[in-house]
Amino acid sequence: MSLPEDRKYTASHEWVLQDGDVFKVGITYNAQDQLGDLVFVGDAKVGETLAAGDTAAVVESVKAASDIYAPIAGEIVEFNEELDANPALINEDPYTNWIFKIKPANPADVDGLLSAADYAAQA
């Protein structure tokens, strides 16, 4: 699968895409591929303020559970409710199906994340 170049990435396999004054956060193809079939996505608490690197959500598969980390500091402002009923949407298209939206404390923090090329080189 090709890696979208319109977003930033973290070494822990999250992606970040600007959506107005907030950022959508999801997991990469590599992450969902390693986890396998997802059976749960959740625990993102709307209104919670996080530091970069804090646990923001959880994804569970038939093989394992994995924390999803806040790629930047900010407040979680929305959880993708479609994932409650159908967590496998992430397996189908991890770059369209975001997990949560975060309003950044400092939008410039995103600039410090990995480009698609940098993520691909370390993944």
C-alpha positions as CSV (number, residue, x, y, z in Angstrom):
1,M,0.0,0.0,0.0
2,S,1.3,3.4,-0.8
3,L,1.9,5.9,2.0
4,P,-0.1,9.1,1.7
5,E,2.2,12.1,1.6
6,D,-0.5,14.6,2.7
7,R,0.1,13.9,6.4
8,K,2.7,13.4,9.1
9,Y,3.7,10.2,10.9
10,T,5.1,9.0,14.2
11,A,7.6,6.3,14.9
12,S,4.9,4.5,16.9
13,H,2.8,4.2,13.7
14,E,0.2,6.9,14.1
15,W,-0.6,9.4,11.2
16,V,-1.8,13.0,11.6
17,L,-3.8,14.9,9.0
18,Q,-4.9,18.6,9.3
19,D,-8.7,19.1,9.2
20,G,-9.3,22.8,9.7
21,D,-8.1,23.8,13.2
22,V,-7.9,20.2,14.4
23,F,-6.0,17.1,13.3
24,K,-7.3,13.7,12.5
25,V,-5.3,10.8,14.0
26,G,-5.3,7.2,12.8
27,I,-2.9,4.3,12.5
28,T,-0.8,3.3,9.6
29,Y,-1.2,0.4,7.3
30,N,1.8,-1.2,8.9
31,A,0.2,-1.0,12.4
32,Q,-3.1,-2.5,11.3
33,D,-1.4,-5.2,9.3
34,Q,0.7,-6.2,12.4
35,L,-2.4,-6.2,14.6
36,G,-4.6,-8.2,12.3
37,D,-8.4,-8.1,12.4
38,L,-9.5,-5.3,14.7
39,V,-12.3,-6.1,17.1
40,F,-12.3,-2.9,19.2
41,V,-11.3,0.7,18.9
42,G,-12.0,3.1,21.7
43,D,-11.1,4.6,25.1
44,A,-10.5,8.0,23.5
45,K,-11.9,10.5,26.0
46,V,-13.4,13.6,24.4
47,G,-12.4,16.6,26.4
48,E,-9.2,15.1,27.7
49,T,-6.0,17.1,27.4
50,L,-2.9,15.1,26.6
51,A,0.8,15.6,26.3
52,A,2.5,14.3,23.2
53,G,3.2,10.6,23.7
54,D,0.3,10.1,26.2
55,T,-2.0,7.2,25.6
56,A,-5.0,8.6,23.7
57,A,-6.9,5.4,22.7
58,V,-6.7,1.6,22.4
59,V,-7.1,-0.8,19.5
60,E,-7.6,-4.5,20.0
61,S,-7.4,-7.3,17.6
62,V,-7.8,-11.0,17.8
63,K,-4.0,-11.1,18.3
64,A,-3.2,-8.2,20.6
65,A,-4.1,-4.9,22.1
66,S,-2.2,-1.7,21.4
67,D,-2.2,1.8,22.8
68,I,-2.6,4.7,20.4
69,Y,-0.5,7.7,21.4
70,A,-1.2,11.4,21.1
71,P,1.2,12.5,18.4
72,I,1.1,16.1,19.6
73,A,-0.1,17.8,22.8
74,G,-3.7,18.9,22.8
75,E,-7.3,18.2,23.6
76,I,-9.3,15.3,22.1
77,V,-12.3,16.9,20.5
78,E,-13.9,14.0,18.7
79,F,-13.9,10.2,18.5
80,N,-14.9,8.4,15.3
81,E,-18.2,6.9,16.4
82,E,-18.3,4.7,13.3
83,L,-15.6,2.6,14.8
84,D,-17.8,1.6,17.7
85,A,-20.0,-0.5,15.4
86,N,-17.3,-1.5,12.9
87,P,-13.7,-1.4,14.1
88,A,-12.7,-3.3,11.0
89,L,-13.0,-0.1,8.9
90,I,-9.4,0.6,9.9
91,N,-8.4,-2.7,8.4
92,E,-10.2,-1.9,5.2
93,D,-8.7,1.6,4.8
94,P,-6.4,2.8,7.6
95,Y,-5.7,6.2,5.9
96,T,-9.4,7.2,5.5
97,N,-10.7,5.9,8.8
98,W,-9.4,8.1,11.6
99,I,-9.7,7.3,15.3
100,F,-9.9,10.7,17.0
101,K,-9.4,14.4,16.4
102,I,-7.1,16.5,18.5
103,K,-7.0,20.3,18.8
104,P,-3.3,21.0,19.2
105,A,-1.9,23.1,22.0
106,N,0.7,24.3,19.4
107,P,-0.1,23.5,15.8
108,A,3.6,23.9,14.9
109,D,4.3,20.7,16.9
110,V,3.1,18.8,13.8
111,D,6.1,20.0,11.9
112,G,8.3,18.0,14.1
113,L,6.7,14.7,13.1
114,L,7.9,12.4,10.3
115,S,7.3,12.9,6.7
116,A,6.0,9.9,4.6
117,A,9.6,9.3,3.3
118,D,11.0,9.5,6.8
119,Y,8.4,7.1,8.2
120,A,8.9,4.7,5.4
121,A,12.6,4.6,6.0
122,Q,12.2,3.6,9.6
123,A,9.1,1.4,9.4
